[in-house]
């Protein structure tokens, strides 16, 4: 294994007005098991793509590590899994079967069409593929998205069986605690390195933020005081300038009262004006220095969901519902439940048990399904749907809002709360990062 040295790395997307990363400096050991965290759209996938050379930024990434990447892109999911994987990555069959065995997964799954595998099975096979080369440094992008609790535990155990290092992106704190010894945290346009797992990072980060907030409070008080003194100096300088420009008659009166000649007053005013300018410049410099010392502590604004009000108490009713895949197994049977207004229901179950299929059925997507029983939805109910699979969109945000009958202003407001920069509101969706598109 080796070290990765990142020096002065900056990156921005084409047609974007802001940096994703700016002047980034990091030293990483490829023996480390690193967790990469950050809010959606902050550049986690972008950072992985920079490391493996898919994207190019300014600055340097030095090191002789070879990279493997999860997930590889499946081009034809109808193909037999083994042949489809071989089209994407060169590997020896026995090595992949070795990794699948470590994952407690049946190697015979390789001889099924990829699209017949459950989301969890697909995830595990693609993850095993990224570890067949034991000398590579694996870049793992959100492996837990399609996994149930049991599968997440299996994947964590699998990662812990390997000595080789990796970078794993995940929002699952428990998972990160099990599989990491260092954390890379994206904050604004920088990445900070923390030693320890996620819990250690949280403790260290809170301590640092608390210290920075207290320091900011003191600095802001000092800046306020300096600004007040600056105003006083400005008022004093204005009075001196006014004296210098007084008319002869007023000056004569002043001369009589102060017994100072005109030339003396002019010289004194010029001298005092010079002093005031120098003092003001010194204050501006002090204020800039103090403001430059303020720490930009990243805050996460609250995001509210404005659900449409409805006078109905019961919104959804399932009556003895059973779902079965055509020419395949029964997913579940005799499901009866009701969903009332303002209630929130979580659907839990193993991979392949029919959670996503149930949601699609309620949306009217019934292809390849055999249903028994019934369900009732109230009329004119507006349903929003966030699919498990990533969907590609194109065009402007305004076009997107118009197509889906959304308030453009409300869309921008929610995107801003989720860390979307105003400068990116005019970027076409297909030009945005994956994290931005997901939001």
C-alpha positions in Angstrom: 0.0 0.0 0.0 1.0 3.6 -0.3 0.1 7.2 0.5 -2.1 9.6 -1.4 -1.0 13.2 -1.3 -3.5 15.8 -2.4 -2.1 19.3 -2.9 -4.0 22.6 -3.7 -6.8 20.7 -5.4 -9.7 22.8 -6.7 -12.6 21.7 -8.8 -15.8 23.2 -10.3 -18.3 21.9 -12.8 -18.6 23.4 -16.2 -21.2 26.2 -16.3 -21.1 26.4 -12.4 -20.2 29.6 -10.6 -18.8 28.0 -7.5 -16.1 25.6 -6.4 -17.0 22.2 -5.1 -13.5 22.0 -3.6 -11.0 24.8 -3.3 -7.3 24.6 -2.4 -7.7 21.1 -0.9 -4.7 19.6 0.9 -4.8 16.0 2.4 -2.4 13.2 3.2 -4.1 9.8 3.2 -2.7 6.3 4.0 -4.2 3.7 1.7 -4.2 1.2 4.7 -6.8 3.4 6.4 -10.5 2.5 6.3 -12.0 5.9 5.6 -15.6 7.1 5.8 -16.5 10.0 3.5 -19.4 12.1 4.9 -21.1 15.3 3.9 -24.5 16.7 3.0 -26.0 15.7 -0.3 -24.5 17.6 -3.2 -21.3 18.6 -1.4 -19.1 16.5 -3.6 -18.7 13.0 -2.1 -19.0 11.2 -5.5 -17.1 14.0 -7.2 -14.2 13.5 -4.8 -14.1 9.8 -5.6 -14.1 10.6 -9.3 -11.3 13.0 -8.9 -9.2 10.3 -7.1 -9.7 7.8 -9.8 -9.0 10.2 -12.6 -12.5 10.4 -14.1 -12.6 14.2 -13.4 -9.7 16.6 -13.6 -9.3 19.6 -11.3 -6.4 22.0 -10.7 -3.7 21.0 -8.2 -2.1 17.6 -7.8 -3.0 14.1 -6.6 0.1 12.1 -6.1 0.5 8.4 -5.3 0.8 5.0 -7.0 -2.3 3.4 -5.7 -4.6 1.5 -8.1 -8.3 2.1 -7.5 -11.4 -0.1 -7.8 -14.8 1.5 -7.7 -18.3 0.5 -6.5 -20.7 0.5 -8.2 -19.6 -0.3 -11.7 -22.3 0.7 -14.2 -24.4 -2.2 -15.5 -25.1 -1.6 -19.2 -27.6 -4.4 -19.9 -29.3 -5.8 -16.8 -31.0 -8.5 -18.8 -27.7 -10.3 -19.3 -26.4 -13.1 -17.2 -24.7 -11.5 -14.2 -21.3 -13.1 -14.8 -21.0 -12.1 -18.4 -22.3 -8.6 -17.8 -19.7 -8.1 -15.1 -16.9 -9.4 -17.4 -18.0 -6.8 -20.0 -17.3 -4.1 -17.4 -14.2 -5.4 -15.4 -11.5 -8.0 -16.2 -11.4 -10.6 -13.4 -10.9 -14.3 -12.7 -14.0 -16.3 -11.8 -12.5 -18.0 -8.7 -11.6 -14.6 -7.2 -15.1 -13.3 -7.5 -16.5 -16.5 -6.1 -14.0 -16.3 -3.2 -15.4 -12.8 -2.3 -19.0 -13.9 -2.6 -18.3 -16.7 -0.2 -16.8 -14.2 2.2 -20.1 -12.2 1.8 -22.1 -15.4 2.6 -23.7 -15.1 -0.9 -24.3 -18.1 -3.1 -21.9 -18.0 -6.2 -24.7 -19.6 -8.3 -26.4 -16.1 -8.4 -23.8 -15.2 -11.0 -25.6 -17.3 -13.5 -28.9 -15.5 -13.2 -29.9 -12.4 -15.2 -28.8 -9.3 -13.2 -32.3 -7.8 -13.2 -33.8 -10.9 -11.5 -31.6 -10.3 -8.4 -32.8 -8.4 -5.5 -31.4 -4.9 -4.8 -29.4 -6.4 -1.9 -28.0 -9.2 -4.0 -27.0 -6.8 -6.7 -25.2 -4.6 -4.1 -23.3 -7.5 -2.6 -22.1 -8.8 -5.9 -20.9 -5.4 -7.2 -19.2 -4.8 -3.8 -17.5 -8.2 -4.0 -16.3 -7.3 -7.5 -14.5 -4.2 -6.2 -12.4 -6.3 -3.8 -11.2 -9.1 -6.2 -7.8 -7.2 -6.5 -6.4 -7.3 -3.0 -3.8 -4.7 -3.9 -6.3 -2.1 -4.9 -7.7 0.8 -2.9 -11.5 0.6 -3.1 -13.7 3.6 -3.5 -17.2 2.6 -2.3 -20.1 5.0 -3.1 -23.1 4.4 -0.8 -23.3 0.6 -0.6 -26.0 0.6 2.1 -28.8 2.3 0.1 -30.6 -0.9 -1.0 -29.8 -3.0 2.0 -32.0 -4.2 4.9 -30.6 -4.4 8.4 -29.3 -8.0 8.1 -27.6 -7.2 4.8 -25.9 -4.1 6.2 -24.5 -6.2 9.0 -23.3 -8.8 6.5 -21.6 -6.1 4.4 -20.0 -4.6 7.5 -18.6 -8.0 8.5 -17.4 -8.5 5.0 -15.5 -5.2 5.0 -13.9 -6.0 8.3 -12.5 -9.3 7.0 -10.3 -7.3 4.6 -7.0 -5.7 5.6 -6.8 -3.4 2.6 -8.0 0.1 2.9 -10.9 1.9 1.3 -13.0 5.0 1.2 -16.7 4.4 1.8 -19.5 6.9 1.4 -22.5 6.4 3.6 -25.2 8.3 5.6 -25.6 5.3 7.9 -23.9 6.2 11.2 -24.1 2.8 12.7 -22.6 1.3 9.6 -19.7 3.8 9.6 -19.0 3.1 13.2 -18.4 -0.6 12.3 -16.3 -0.2 9.3 -14.1 3.0 9.6 -11.0 4.1 11.5 -10.8 7.6 10.0 -13.5 10.1 8.8 -13.2 12.5 5.9 -15.9 15.2 6.5 -16.8 17.6 3.7 -17.5 21.1 5.2 -18.1 23.9 2.8 -15.4 23.6 0.1 -12.9 21.8 2.3 -12.4 18.2 3.6 -11.3 17.7 7.2 -9.6 14.5 8.3 -10.6 13.0 11.7 -9.0 10.0 13.4 -11.5 7.4 14.7 -14.9 6.2 13.6 -18.1 8.3 13.2 -18.9 8.6 17.0 -15.4 9.8 17.6 -15.8 12.3 14.8 -19.1 13.6 16.2 -17.5 14.2 19.6 -14.4 15.9 18.1 -16.5 18.0 15.7 -18.9 19.2 18.5 -16.0 20.2 20.7 -14.3 22.1 17.8 -17.6 23.8 16.8 -18.3 24.8 20.4 -14.8 26.3 20.7 -15.2 28.1 17.3 -18.6 29.5 18.3 -17.2 30.9 21.5 -14.2 32.3 19.7 -16.5 33.8 17.0 -18.6 35.5 19.7 -15.5 37.2 21.1 -14.3 38.2 17.7 -17.7 39.6 16.7 -17.6 41.7 19.8 -14.2 43.0 19.0 -15.3 43.8 15.4 -18.3 45.6 16.6 -16.2 47.8 19.0 -13.7 48.5 16.2 -16.5 49.5 13.8 -17.9 51.9 16.5 -14.4 53.5 16.9 -14.2 53.7 13.1 -17.4 55.7 13.1 -16.1 58.0 15.8 -12.9 58.6 13.8 -14.9 59.3 10.7 -17.0 61.9 12.5 -13.9 63.5 14.0 -12.2 63.6 10.5 -15.3 65.2 9.0 -15.2 68.0 11.6 -11.5 68.7 10.8 -12.3 68.8 7.1 -15.2 71.2 7.8 -12.9 73.5 9.7 -10.4 73.5 6.9 -13.1 74.6 4.4 -14.7 77.3 6.5 -15.1 80.7 4.9 -12.7 83.6 5.7 -15.1 85.3 7.9 -15.7 82.2 10.1 -11.9 81.6 10.0 -11.2 85.1 11.2 -13.5 84.6 14.2 -11.8 81.4 15.0 -8.4 83.0 14.7 -9.4 85.8 17.1 -10.7 83.3 19.6 -7.9 80.8 19.4 -5.1 83.3 18.4 -4.0 80.9 15.8 -3.1 82.2 12.3 -4.7 80.9 9.1 -1.6 79.1 8.0 -1.3 77.4 11.3 -4.9 76.2 11.2 -4.4 74.8 7.6 -1.2 73.0 8.6 -2.9 71.6 11.7 -6.0 70.4 9.8 -3.9 68.7 7.2 -1.8 67.0 9.8 -4.9 65.8 11.8 -6.5 64.7 8.5 -3.4 62.6 7.7 -3.5 61.1 11.2 -7.2 60.3 10.9 -6.7 58.6 7.5 -3.8 56.5 8.9 -5.9 55.6 11.9 -8.9 54.6 9.8 -6.6 52.4 7.6 -5.3 50.7 10.7 -8.8 50.1 11.9 -9.9 48.7 8.5 -6.9 46.3 8.6 -7.7 45.2 12.2 -11.4 44.6 11.3 -10.4 42.6 8.2 -8.0 40.5 10.3 -10.6 39.8 13.0 -13.3 39.0 10.4 -10.8 36.7 8.6 -10.3 34.8 11.9 -14.0 34.0 12.2 -14.7 30.3 11.6 -17.4 29.4 9.1 -19.3 26.8 11.1 -21.6 24.9 8.8 -25.2 25.0 10.0 -28.0 22.7 8.7 -31.3 24.7 8.3 -34.6 22.9 9.1 -36.6 21.7 6.1 -40.3 21.7 6.5 -42.7 19.7 4.4 -45.9 21.6 3.5 -48.4 18.7 3.2 -51.6 19.5 1.4 -54.4 19.9 4.0 -57.2 17.4 3.6 -60.5 17.1 5.5 -60.6 13.3 5.1 -59.4 11.4 8.2 -58.6 8.1 6.3 -56.4 8.5 3.2 -55.6 4.9 2.3 -57.2 1.6 3.1 -55.7 -1.8 2.2 -58.1 -4.8 2.4 -56.6 -8.3 2.5 -54.0 -7.3 -0.2 -51.7 -10.0 -1.6 -49.0 -9.3 -4.3 -47.2 -11.9 -6.4 -44.7 -11.5 -9.2 -45.8 -13.1 -12.4 -44.2 -16.5 -13.0 -42.5 -16.1 -9.6 -43.1 -16.2 -5.9 -45.7 -14.5 -3.7 -44.3 -11.4 -2.0 -46.8 -11.1 0.8 -50.4 -11.9 1.5 -53.5 -10.7 3.4 -52.1 -7.2 4.2 -54.8 -5.0 5.8 -54.0 -1.5 7.1 -55.3 2.1 7.0 -53.4 5.3 6.8 -54.9 8.4 8.4 -54.2 12.0 7.7 -50.9 13.2 9.2 -49.7 9.7 10.0 -46.3 8.5 8.9 -45.7 4.8 8.2 -42.3 3.0 7.8 -42.3 -0.1 5.7 -39.7 -2.6 6.9 -38.7 -5.9 5.6 -35.9 -8.0 4.1 -34.5 -7.3 0.7 -36.8 -8.7 -2.0 -39.8 -8.9 0.4 -41.9 -6.4 -1.7 -41.5 -3.0 0.0 -40.8 -1.0 -3.2 -43.3 -3.2 -5.1 -46.0 -2.2 -2.7 -45.4 1.5 -3.2 -45.3 1.1 -7.0 -48.6 -0.9 -6.9 -50.2 2.0 -5.0 -49.0 4.3 -7.7 -50.7 2.2 -10.3 -47.5 0.5 -11.6 -48.9 -3.1 -11.9 -46.8 -4.5 -14.7 -45.7 -8.1 -14.0 -47.8 -8.2 -10.8 -50.7 -10.4 -9.7 -52.8 -8.7 -7.0 -55.5 -10.1 -4.8 -57.6 -8.0 -2.4 -58.2 -4.3 -2.8 -57.1 -0.9 -1.8 -58.8 2.5 -1.7 -57.3 6.0 -2.0 -59.3 9.2 -1.5 -60.1 11.1 -4.7 -57.8 13.9 -6.0 -55.0 13.0 -3.6 -51.7 14.4 -4.8 -48.9 11.8 -4.3 -45.2 12.6 -4.6 -42.8 9.8 -5.2 -39.0 9.5 -4.6 -37.9 6.3 -6.3 -35.1 4.1 -5.0 -33.4 4.1 -8.3 -31.6 7.2 -9.6 -33.6 9.0 -12.3 -31.9 11.2 -14.8 -33.5 14.6 -15.6 -32.5 17.4 -17.9 -33.3 21.0 -18.5 -33.5 24.0 -16.2 -35.0 24.0 -12.7 -37.8 26.3 -14.0 -38.6 23.7 -16.7 -38.6 21.0 -14.0 -41.0 22.9 -11.8 -43.4 23.6 -14.7 -43.4 20.0 -15.8 -44.3 18.6 -12.4 -46.7 21.5 -11.5 -44.5 22.8 -8.7 -44.0 26.3 -7.3 -40.7 27.4 -8.7 -40.1 29.8 -5.7 -40.9 27.0 -3.2 -38.6 24.6 -5.1 -35.7 27.1 -4.9 -36.4 27.7 -1.2 -36.2 24.0 -0.4 -33.1 23.5 -2.5 -31.4 26.4 -0.6 -32.3 24.8 2.7 -30.6 21.6 1.5 -27.3 23.4 0.8 -27.9 24.3 -2.8 -25.9 27.4 -3.8 -27.9 30.2 -5.4 -25.2 30.3 -8.1 -26.3 26.8 -9.2 -30.0 27.7 -9.7 -29.3 28.5 -13.3 -27.2 25.4 -14.0 -28.9 22.8 -16.2 -29.9 19.7 -14.3 -27.9 17.3 -16.4 -24.8 19.5 -15.7 -25.2 19.2 -11.9 -23.4 16.8 -9.6 -25.2 13.5 -8.8 -25.9 14.7 -5.2 -27.5 17.9 -6.6 -29.6 16.0 -9.0 -30.8 13.7 -6.1 -32.0 16.7 -4.1 
